[in-house]
């Protein structure tokens, strides 16, 4: 009987040992964060996205549309953005007797936000907000045109 009790005791002890060894280890991981990643960012405002039209969009190409005109039916406008920040702009004043193509070219530059271009050799307004397959013609102050006619200030990429 004593032998049987010893065997049961050893079995119970061995069972506890087996159960203890099957538990998963609860090691904690240490995550090291480089403070330089967050320098200059206001974390209270959320994550700052550094994507913009300049570094995220395929903006080169030909854009077409008819912009509003005060004394004609509209200004058919074609702007081709090319490599090396060069552009070619063609305009036709629709409804005028002399509907000749007016062509100009030059370079464009990006505003600091990386979303707006300026056609350097054009008279103002000469700023365009670059969107996904669209240029939005901006007003004299560089703002998007709003209201009923807002859609008329879009040049769509071909």
PyMOL commands that set and color helices and strands:
alter all, ss='L'
color gray80, all
select helices_A, chain A and resi 2-22+35-38+43-45+53-56+83-85+150-153
alter helices_A, ss='H'
color red, helices_A
select strands_A, chain A and resi 61-67+74-82+86-94+102-110+116-119+127-131+134-137+154-157
alter strands_A, ss='S'
color yellow, strands_A
deselect
rebuild
show_as cartoon
